């Protein structure tokens, strides 16, 4: 039984390390690394569930679970803030001219407004 308890405590410690890495990646802004971390979190969560389902398993320390929960909620707040920021940025872009043409050199093409002479259709 001590080995099982140690295994569960080790997996919880691994989860804390993963949450810490997730926060760094969130602040860094690397989508590919964030996807990899999310996959690793899911696998680790499944492993923790299997260990915790064992009836001989001693329950984990309440303080460590609270610490993990708080850290995970803080990461969720960062994600929510980033999402609101990105949605606001996209909405702002939608309010601007949707398309501009550019020349090969990167300069903006000057377009002449279409004007019709009076009396013509």
N, C-alpha and C positions, 0 to 999 in steps of 0.2 A: 504493500500500500504506500509506503513512503516514496517509492519510485514513481507511482502514478501521480501522487500529489506534486512531486518535483516536476514531472512532465507537464502537468497543467500550469503550474507556476511559471515554468520556462516558456510555455506557449503564450501566456499572458504577458510576460516580459518581452517576448518577440513582437506581440501586438503593439505594445507601447513603443517599441523601437520603430515599428512600421508606421505608426501614427505620427511619430516625430519626423520621420523621413517624408511622409505625406505632406506635412505642414511646410517643410522646406521646399518641396517641389511645387506646392500650391503658390507659394510666394515667388518662386523662380519662374513659374509659368511654362512648364514643359509638358504639353499634353501627352506625348508618347510615354514619358516616365510616369505620369499620373495614371494612365491606363494600366501600366504594368503593376503599379502599387495597388490599384483597386483589385486587380486579379489576385494578387498575393494576399490581400486582406480577406477576400472571399474564401480562398483555400485555407487560410489560417483559421478563419471563423468556423469552417466545417470541422477542422481538426479539433478545435476547442470544444465544439458541440459534442463530438464523439467522446472526448475525454470526460466531459462533464456528465454525460449520460450514464456513465458507469456508476451503479449503485454503491460500490465500495469506495468511490472517489470522495474524498473530503471536499467540502465546498471551499471555493477560493476566498481569500481574505476580502472582506467587504471594502476596506479602504482602497485596496488596489483596483477593485471594480469601479468604485466611485471615481478614482483618478483617471481610469481609462474612459469612462463615460464622459467626464468633463472635457478631457482632451479631444475626444471624438466630436462632441458638441461644438467646441471651439473651432475645429476644422470645418464643421458644417456651416458655421457662421461665416467663415472666410469664403467658402464656396458660394454661399447665398449672396454675399456682398459682391463678389466677382461677377456672378450671374446678373445681378441688378445693374452693375456698371456696364457690362457688355450689352445688355438689352437697351439701356439708355443710349449707348453709343450707336447702336444699330438704328434706333429710332431717330436719332439726330441725323444720321447719314441719309435716312429715307426722306427727311424734310428738305434736303438739298437737291440740286439738279442731279437726276439719276445717271446721266452719261455726258461725258465730254470727250471729244476726239483729240487725239494727240498725234503730232508729227513723228517721223522717224527719230529725230533728235531729242524727243521728249517734250518739246514745247507744245503748247495748246494751239490747236487749229482755230483760226479766226473764222467764224461763220458769219455770213452776211444775212441779216434778216430778209425774209422774202417780202418784197414790197410790190404791190400792184398799183398800176396807174389808175387814177380815178376813172370810173366808168367802165373798167374792164373786169371780167369775172375771173 
